[in-house]
Amino acid sequence: MTIIDAMKTFIVTAQFECFVSSVGEYKSTHAVKKGLRPNFLYKNHYHTGVISKCNSDIAPGESGMLQAKFILDEESVALLVVGDKIGIYEGPENKLAECNILEVCEVDPLN
């Protein structure tokens, strides 16, 4: 068994308060909305995911509530707490939003 085989991964569903970057902050800022598949920056690591619920599109410079599902490794899941900040990115330098974790709804094994 390799180290990769032993690593467990999880799908995390969480509620966020989201603050979308203003148009002037980054080159290509746009609304955050349901179905968007950004990268989530948590504890200096990027994780793939999807915005699964969003009552309405959150425009640049605005704030709103959303729910997202993203993949975390076992070590990161252990560190996940309400109040933590997670960045939403398209590419490594295009930050779309900064989010606060309001609630961790589900943590399910990926396998």
DSSP file (Angstrom, degrees, kcal/mol; ACC not computed):
  #  RESIDUE AA STRUCTURE BP1 BP2  ACC     N-H-->O    O-->H-N    N-H-->O    O-->H-N    TCO  KAPPA ALPHA  PHI   PSI    X-CA   Y-CA   Z-CA
    1    1 A M              0   0    0      0, 0.0     2,-0.1     0, 0.0     0, 0.0   0.000 360.0 360.0 360.0 132.6    0.0    0.0    0.0
    2    2 A T     >  -     0   0    0      1,-0.1     4,-1.5     5,-0.0     5,-0.1  -0.430 360.0-104.3 -91.1 170.7    1.4    3.4   -0.9
    3    3 A I  H  > S+     0   0    0      1,-0.2     4,-1.1     2,-0.2     3,-0.1   0.892 122.6  54.2 -60.9 -39.6    0.9    6.7    1.0
    4    4 A I  H  4 S+     0   0    0      1,-0.2     3,-0.4     2,-0.2    -1,-0.2   0.889 105.2  53.1 -63.7 -39.2   -1.7    7.8   -1.6
    5    5 A D  H  4 S+     0   0    0      1,-0.2    -1,-0.2     3,-0.0    -2,-0.2   0.856 109.6  49.4 -62.3 -34.5   -3.7    4.6   -1.1
    6    6 A A  H  < S+     0   0    0     -4,-1.5     2,-0.3    -3,-0.1    -1,-0.2   0.680  87.9 100.3 -80.9 -18.2   -3.8    5.2    2.7
    7    7 A M     <  -     0   0    0     -4,-1.1     2,-0.4    -3,-0.4    -5,-0.0  -0.535  63.5-148.8 -74.4 127.7   -4.9    8.8    2.4
    8    8 A K        -     0   0    0     -2,-0.3    66,-1.7   102,-0.0     2,-0.3  -0.753  10.4-162.0 -95.4 142.7   -8.7    9.3    3.0
    9    9 A T  E     -A   73   0A   0     -2,-0.4   101,-2.7    64,-0.2   102,-0.5  -0.914   3.7-162.1-123.7 154.1  -10.6   12.0    1.3
   10   10 A F  E     -AB  72 109A   0     62,-2.9    62,-2.4    -2,-0.3     2,-0.6  -0.948  21.2-129.7-135.0 149.7  -14.0   13.4    2.2
   11   11 A I  E     -AB  71 108A   0     97,-3.2    97,-2.5    -2,-0.3     2,-0.5  -0.917  31.6-161.4 -96.8 120.6  -16.7   15.5    0.6
   12   12 A V  E     -AB  70 107A   0     58,-3.1    58,-2.1    -2,-0.6     2,-0.5  -0.884   8.8-162.1-106.8 131.3  -17.5   18.4    2.9
   13   13 A T  E     +AB  69 106A   0     93,-2.6    92,-2.1    -2,-0.5    93,-1.6  -0.965  23.2 166.8-110.6 126.0  -20.8   20.3    2.7
   14   14 A A  E     -AB  68 104A   0     54,-2.3    54,-2.2    -2,-0.5     2,-0.4  -0.975  34.7-126.8-141.6 152.7  -20.7   23.7    4.5
   15   15 A Q  E     -AB  67 103A   0     88,-2.9    87,-2.7    -2,-0.3    88,-1.3  -0.802  34.1-169.8 -95.2 139.9  -22.7   26.9    4.8
   16   16 A F  E     -AB  66 101A   0     50,-3.0    50,-2.0    -2,-0.4     2,-0.6  -0.946  30.3-139.5-131.6 150.0  -20.7   30.1    4.2
   17   17 A E  E     -AB  65 100A   0     83,-2.1    83,-2.5    -2,-0.3     2,-0.4  -0.967  39.6-157.5 -98.5 124.1  -21.1   33.8    4.5
   18   18 A C  E     -AB  64  99A   0     46,-3.5    46,-2.0    -2,-0.6     2,-0.6  -0.888  21.4-166.2-118.4 132.5  -19.4   35.0    1.3
   19   19 A F  E     -AB  63  98A   0     79,-2.8    79,-2.1    -2,-0.4     2,-0.3  -0.945  20.5-146.9-115.8 107.6  -17.8   38.4    0.4
   20   20 A V  E     - B   0  97A   0     42,-2.4    41,-1.2    -2,-0.6    77,-0.3  -0.550  23.5-108.4 -79.8 136.1  -17.2   38.7   -3.3
   21   21 A S        -     0   0    0     75,-3.1    40,-0.3    -2,-0.3    41,-0.2  -0.256  35.8-110.4 -60.1 145.4  -14.2   40.7   -4.4
   22   22 A S    >>  -     0   0    0     38,-0.3     3,-1.2    39,-0.2     4,-0.8  -0.391  29.3-106.9 -75.5 160.1  -14.9   44.1   -6.0
   23   23 A V  T 34 S+     0   0    0      1,-0.3     6,-0.4     2,-0.2     3,-0.3   0.839 117.6  53.0 -57.9 -37.3  -14.2   44.5   -9.7
   24   24 A G  T 34 S+     0   0    0      1,-0.2    -1,-0.3     4,-0.1     3,-0.0   0.693  97.2  67.2 -74.0 -19.1  -11.1   46.7   -9.1
   25   25 A E  T <4 S+     0   0    0     -3,-1.2     2,-0.3     1,-0.1    -1,-0.2   0.895 109.8  19.1 -71.0 -40.9   -9.4   44.2   -6.7
   26   26 A Y  S >< S-     0   0    0     -4,-0.8     3,-0.8    -3,-0.3    -1,-0.1  -0.896  77.8-114.2-132.9 158.6   -8.7   41.4   -9.3
   27   27 A K  T 3  S+     0   0    0     -2,-0.3    -1,-0.1     1,-0.2     2,-0.1   0.875 107.3  23.7 -59.3 -43.2   -8.5   41.2  -13.1
   28   28 A S  T 3  S+     0   0    0     62,-0.1     2,-0.2     2,-0.0    -1,-0.2  -0.381  75.9 159.7-130.3  54.3  -11.5   39.0  -13.7
   29   29 A T    <   +     0   0    0     -3,-0.8     2,-0.3    -6,-0.4    67,-0.1  -0.568  11.2 158.5 -79.1 140.0  -14.0   39.2  -10.8
   30   30 A H        -     0   0    0     -2,-0.2    -9,-0.1    29,-0.1    -2,-0.0  -0.905  44.9 -58.7-148.7 177.5  -17.5   38.2  -11.5
   31   31 A A        -     0   0    0     -2,-0.3     2,-0.5    29,-0.1    28,-0.2  -0.210  42.5-132.1 -62.1 148.4  -20.6   37.0   -9.6
   32   32 A V  B     +G   58   0B   0     26,-2.3    26,-2.9    64,-0.1     2,-0.3  -0.903  42.2 158.9 -99.5 129.7  -20.5   33.9   -7.4
   33   33 A K    >   -     0   0    0     -2,-0.5     3,-1.8    24,-0.2    18,-0.2  -0.934  45.0 -67.1-149.3 167.3  -23.5   31.7   -8.2
   34   34 A K  T 3  S+     0   0    0     -2,-0.3    18,-0.2    20,-0.3     3,-0.1  -0.287 115.9  27.3 -57.0 138.0  -24.8   28.1   -8.0
   35   35 A G  T 3  S+     0   0    0     16,-3.1    -1,-0.2     1,-0.3    17,-0.1   0.191  82.4 137.9  93.7 -15.9  -23.0   25.7  -10.2
   36   36 A L    <   -     0   0    0     -3,-1.8    15,-2.5    15,-0.1    -1,-0.3  -0.411  42.1-154.3 -63.2 137.1  -19.7   27.5  -10.2
   37   37 A R        +     0   0    0     13,-0.2    13,-0.2    -3,-0.1    -1,-0.1  -0.645  31.7 155.5-116.0  72.7  -16.8   25.1   -9.8
   38   38 A P        -     0   0    0      0, 0.0    11,-1.0     0, 0.0     2,-0.4  -0.218  46.7 -99.4 -86.5-179.7  -14.0   27.1   -8.3
   39   39 A N  E     -DC  48  89A   0     50,-2.9    50,-3.0     9,-0.2     2,-0.5  -0.827  31.2-141.6 -95.6 143.4  -11.0   26.1   -6.2
   40   40 A F  E     -DC  47  88A   0      7,-3.3     7,-2.0    -2,-0.4     2,-0.7  -0.937   7.3-149.0-108.7 122.1  -11.3   26.5   -2.4
   41   41 A L  E     +DC  46  87A   0     46,-2.9    46,-2.0    -2,-0.5     2,-0.4  -0.824  28.2 162.4 -94.5 114.5   -8.2   27.7   -0.6
   42   42 A Y  E >   -D   45   0A   0      3,-2.7     3,-1.2    -2,-0.7    44,-0.1  -0.991  67.2 -10.7-136.3 125.7   -8.1   26.3    2.9
   43   43 A K  T 3  S-     0   0    0     -2,-0.4    -1,-0.1    42,-0.3     3,-0.1   0.894 128.3 -55.1  53.1  45.3   -5.0   26.1    5.2
   44   44 A N  T 3  S+     0   0    0      1,-0.2     2,-0.4    -3,-0.0    -1,-0.3   0.659 118.4 104.1  66.0  20.0   -2.8   27.1    2.2
   45   45 A H  E <   -D   42   0A   0     -3,-1.2    -3,-2.7    -5,-0.0     2,-0.4  -0.989  67.4-128.3-130.8 141.9   -4.0   24.2    0.0
   46   46 A Y  E     -D   41   0A   0     -2,-0.4     2,-0.4    -5,-0.2    -5,-0.2  -0.707  25.3-172.4 -88.2 138.8   -6.4   24.3   -3.0
   47   47 A H  E     -D   40   0A   0     -7,-2.0    -7,-3.3    -2,-0.4     2,-0.1  -0.985  21.3-121.9-131.3 140.3   -9.3   22.0   -3.0
   48   48 A T  E     +D   39   0A   0     -2,-0.4    23,-2.4    -9,-0.2     2,-0.3  -0.475  47.4 132.0 -80.3 153.5  -11.8   21.3   -5.8
   49   49 A G  E     -E   70   0A   0    -11,-1.0     2,-0.3    21,-0.2    21,-0.3  -0.973  41.6-114.9-175.5-172.3  -15.5   21.8   -5.2
   50   50 A V  E     -E   69   0A   0     19,-2.9    19,-2.6    -2,-0.3     2,-0.8  -0.995  25.7-117.7-145.7 145.4  -18.8   23.3   -6.4
   51   51 A I  E     +E   68   0A   0    -15,-2.5   -16,-3.1    -2,-0.3    17,-0.3  -0.785  35.8 179.2 -82.6 111.8  -21.2   25.9   -5.1
   52   52 A S  E     +     0   0A   0     15,-1.4     2,-0.4    -2,-0.8    16,-0.2   0.746  60.6  21.8 -93.6 -25.8  -24.3   23.8   -4.6
   53   53 A K  E     +E   67   0A   0     14,-2.0    14,-2.8   -20,-0.1     2,-0.3  -0.995  56.1 156.9-144.6 138.1  -26.8   26.3   -3.2
   54   54 A C  E     -E   66   0A   0     -2,-0.4   -20,-0.3    12,-0.2    12,-0.2  -0.824  32.5-145.9-159.4 116.7  -27.0   30.1   -3.5
   55   55 A N  S    S-     0   0    0     10,-0.6     2,-0.3    -2,-0.3    -1,-0.1   0.861  84.5 -10.1 -56.9 -38.0  -30.3   32.0   -3.1
   56   56 A S  S    S-     0   0    0      9,-0.3    -1,-0.1   -24,-0.1   -24,-0.1  -0.976  90.4 -76.8-153.5 160.8  -29.2   34.5   -5.7
   57   57 A D        -     0   0    0     -2,-0.3     2,-0.7    -3,-0.1   -24,-0.2  -0.349  42.8-135.9 -58.7 138.7  -26.0   35.5   -7.6
   58   58 A I  B     -G   32   0B   0    -26,-2.9   -26,-2.3     4,-0.1     3,-0.1  -0.890  23.5-146.5-102.3 110.1  -23.6   37.4   -5.4
   59   59 A A    >   -     0   0    0     -2,-0.7     3,-2.2   -28,-0.2   -39,-0.3  -0.265  32.3 -76.0 -75.5 158.8  -22.3   40.3   -7.4
   60   60 A P  T 3  S+     0   0    0      0, 0.0   -38,-0.3     0, 0.0   -39,-0.2  -0.287 121.8  19.5 -53.8 134.7  -18.8   41.8   -7.1
   61   61 A G  T 3  S+     0   0    0    -41,-1.2     2,-0.2   -40,-0.3   -39,-0.2   0.390 108.9 102.9  83.6  -2.5  -18.5   43.9   -4.0
   62   62 A E    <   -     0   0    0     -3,-2.2   -42,-2.4   -41,-0.2    -1,-0.3  -0.559  59.0-140.9-106.3 170.4  -21.6   42.3   -2.4
   63   63 A S  E     +A   19   0A   0    -44,-0.2     2,-0.3    -2,-0.2   -44,-0.2  -0.908  28.5 145.2-128.1 160.5  -22.0   39.6    0.3
   64   64 A G  E     -A   18   0A   0    -46,-2.0   -46,-3.5    -2,-0.3     2,-0.4  -0.973  42.9 -84.7-174.4-179.6  -24.4   36.7    0.6
   65   65 A M  E     +A   17   0A   0     -2,-0.3   -10,-0.6   -48,-0.2    -9,-0.3  -0.814  42.9 163.0-106.8 144.1  -25.0   33.2    1.8
   66   66 A L  E     -AE  16  54A   0    -50,-2.0   -50,-3.0    -2,-0.4     2,-0.4  -0.973  29.5-134.7-150.8 165.3  -24.1   30.0    0.0
   67   67 A Q  E     -AE  15  53A   0    -14,-2.8   -14,-2.0    -2,-0.3   -15,-1.4  -0.981  26.4-175.9-122.1 138.1  -23.6   26.3    0.4
   68   68 A A  E     -AE  14  51A   0    -54,-2.2   -54,-2.3    -2,-0.4     2,-0.4  -0.950  19.9-148.6-134.1 153.7  -20.6   24.5   -1.2
   69   69 A K  E     +AE  13  50A   0    -19,-2.6   -19,-2.9    -2,-0.3     2,-0.3  -0.986  30.0 162.3-117.7 130.8  -19.4   21.0   -1.5
   70   70 A F  E     -AE  12  49A   0    -58,-2.1   -58,-3.1    -2,-0.4     2,-0.5  -0.966  37.0-108.2-147.4 162.6  -15.6   20.5   -1.7
   71   71 A I  E     +A   11   0A   0    -23,-2.4     2,-0.3    -2,-0.3   -60,-0.2  -0.790  35.2 175.5 -99.2 129.6  -13.0   17.8   -1.2
   72   72 A L  E     -A   10   0A   0    -62,-2.4   -62,-2.9    -2,-0.5     2,-0.1  -0.957  27.0-122.3-128.8 149.8  -10.7   17.7    1.8
   73   73 A D  E  >  -A    9   0A   0     -2,-0.3     4,-2.2   -64,-0.2   -64,-0.2  -0.413  38.9 -99.0 -81.8 168.1   -8.1   15.2    2.9
   74   74 A E  H  > S+     0   0    0    -66,-1.7     4,-1.6     1,-0.2   -65,-0.1   0.859 121.8  53.1 -58.0 -40.4   -8.4   13.7    6.4
   75   75 A E  H  > S+     0   0    0      1,-0.2     4,-0.7     2,-0.2    -1,-0.2   0.906 110.9  46.1 -63.9 -42.7   -5.8   16.1    7.9
   76   76 A S  H >> S+     0   0    0      1,-0.2     4,-0.8    -3,-0.2     3,-0.7   0.865 107.4  57.3 -69.7 -36.4   -7.7   19.2    6.7
   77   77 A V  H >< S+     0   0    0     -4,-2.2     3,-0.9     1,-0.2    -1,-0.2   0.892 102.1  56.4 -60.5 -39.2  -11.1   17.8    7.9
   78   78 A A  H 3< S+     0   0    0     -4,-1.6    -1,-0.2     1,-0.2    -2,-0.2   0.771 109.2  46.7 -63.9 -25.8   -9.7   17.5   11.4
   79   79 A L  H << S+     0   0    0     -3,-0.7     2,-0.3    -4,-0.7    -1,-0.2   0.569  84.0 115.5 -90.9 -11.2   -8.8   21.3   11.3
   80   80 A L    <<  +     0   0    0     -3,-0.9     2,-0.3    -4,-0.8    24,-0.1  -0.447  38.8 161.2 -70.4 119.1  -12.2   22.5    9.9
   81   81 A V    >   -     0   0    0     -2,-0.3     3,-1.9    22,-0.0    20,-0.2  -0.970  46.1 -91.2-138.0 154.0  -14.1   24.7   12.4
   82   82 A V  T 3  S+     0   0    0     -2,-0.3    20,-0.2     1,-0.2     3,-0.1  -0.378 112.4  33.9 -59.4 136.7  -16.9   27.2   12.3
   83   83 A G  T 3  S+     0   0    0     18,-2.6    -1,-0.2     1,-0.4    19,-0.1   0.143  85.3 131.6  99.9 -18.3  -15.5   30.7   11.8
   84   84 A D    <   -     0   0    0     -3,-1.9    17,-2.7    16,-0.1     2,-0.4  -0.261  55.7-122.6 -62.7 154.9  -12.5   29.6    9.6
   85   85 A K  E     - F   0 100A   0     15,-0.2     2,-0.4    -3,-0.1   -42,-0.3  -0.821  25.0-172.9-101.6 141.1  -12.0   31.5    6.4
   86   86 A I  E     - F   0  99A   0     13,-2.4    13,-2.6    -2,-0.4     2,-0.3  -1.000  14.9-141.3-132.0 132.8  -11.9   29.9    3.0
   87   87 A G  E     -CF  41  98A   0    -46,-2.0   -46,-2.9    -2,-0.4     2,-0.5  -0.725   7.1-145.0 -92.1 143.6  -11.0   31.7   -0.3
   88   88 A I  E     +CF  40  97A   0      9,-2.8     8,-2.9    -2,-0.3     9,-1.7  -0.951  28.9 178.7-108.9 122.4  -12.8   31.0   -3.5
   89   89 A Y  E     -CF  39  95A   0    -50,-3.0   -50,-2.9    -2,-0.5     2,-0.5  -0.894  35.5-156.9-127.0 149.8  -10.5   31.2   -6.5
   90   90 A E  S    S-     0   0    0      4,-2.6     4,-0.4    -2,-0.3     3,-0.2  -0.935  88.1 -16.1-116.3 101.8  -10.5   30.8  -10.3
   91   91 A G  S >  S-     0   0    0     -2,-0.5     3,-0.5     1,-0.2    -1,-0.3  -0.049 100.1 -70.4  80.5 165.4   -6.8   30.0  -10.9
   92   92 A P  T 3  S+     0   0    0      0, 0.0    -1,-0.2     0, 0.0     3,-0.1   0.710 130.4  32.7 -69.6 -20.9   -4.1   30.7   -8.3
   93   93 A E  T 3  S+     0   0    0     -3,-0.2     2,-0.9     1,-0.1    -2,-0.1   0.442  96.6  85.4-116.9   0.2   -4.2   34.5   -8.6
   94   94 A N    <   -     0   0    0     -3,-0.5    -4,-2.6    -4,-0.4     2,-0.5  -0.745  58.7-171.0-107.4  87.2   -7.8   35.3   -9.3
   95   95 A K  E     + F   0  89A   0     -2,-0.9    -6,-0.3    -6,-0.2     3,-0.1  -0.655   9.4 179.5 -80.1 120.8   -9.6   35.4   -5.9
   96   96 A L  E     -     0   0A   0     -8,-2.9   -75,-3.1    -2,-0.5     2,-0.3   0.840  60.8 -10.3 -87.6 -37.3  -13.3   35.7   -6.4
   97   97 A A  E     -BF  20  88A   0     -9,-1.7    -9,-2.8   -77,-0.3     2,-0.4  -0.990  48.6-132.4-159.9 161.0  -14.4   35.7   -2.7
   98   98 A E  E     -BF  19  87A   0    -79,-2.1   -79,-2.8    -2,-0.3     2,-0.4  -0.985  32.7-167.9-117.8 132.0  -13.5   35.3    0.9
   99   99 A C  E     -BF  18  86A   0    -13,-2.6   -13,-2.4    -2,-0.4     2,-0.4  -0.929  18.0-145.9-127.3 147.4  -15.9   33.2    3.0
  100  100 A N  E     -BF  17  85A   0    -83,-2.5   -83,-2.1    -2,-0.4     2,-0.5  -0.924  28.8-120.8-105.1 134.6  -16.5   32.5    6.6
  101  101 A I  E     +B   16   0A   0    -17,-2.7   -18,-2.6    -2,-0.4   -85,-0.2  -0.647  33.8 173.1 -75.2 121.3  -17.6   29.0    7.6
  102  102 A L  E     -     0   0A   0    -87,-2.7     2,-0.3    -2,-0.5   -86,-0.2   0.768  66.9  -1.4 -95.4 -34.3  -21.0   29.3    9.4
  103  103 A E  E     -B   15   0A   0    -88,-1.3   -88,-2.9   -22,-0.1     2,-0.8  -0.956  54.3-139.5-159.7 135.8  -21.8   25.6    9.6
  104  104 A V  E     +B   14   0A   0     -2,-0.3   -90,-0.3   -90,-0.2     3,-0.1  -0.899  27.5 179.5 -95.5 110.7  -20.3   22.3    8.6
  105  105 A C  E     -     0   0A   0    -92,-2.1     2,-0.3    -2,-0.8   -91,-0.2   0.915  57.1  -0.4 -83.1 -46.4  -23.4   20.3    7.4
  106  106 A E  E     -B   13   0A   0    -93,-1.6   -93,-2.6     2,-0.0     2,-0.4  -0.995  45.0-166.1-147.2 147.6  -21.9   17.0    6.3
  107  107 A V  E     +B   12   0A   0     -2,-0.3   -95,-0.2   -95,-0.2    -3,-0.0  -0.913  23.9 175.3-133.7 107.5  -18.6   15.2    6.0
  108  108 A D  E     -B   11   0A   0    -97,-2.5   -97,-3.2    -2,-0.4    -2,-0.0  -0.919  35.1-109.1-117.1 137.9  -18.9   12.0    3.9
  109  109 A P  E     -B   10   0A   0      0, 0.0   -99,-0.3     0, 0.0  -101,-0.0  -0.368  21.3-142.2 -60.3 141.4  -16.1    9.7    2.8
  110  110 A L              0   0    0   -101,-2.7  -100,-0.1     1,-0.2  -102,-0.0   0.820 360.0 360.0 -75.1 -31.5  -15.3   10.0   -0.9
  111  111 A N              0   0    0   -102,-0.5    -1,-0.2    -3,-0.0  -101,-0.1   0.485 360.0 360.0 -75.4 360.0  -14.7    6.3   -1.4
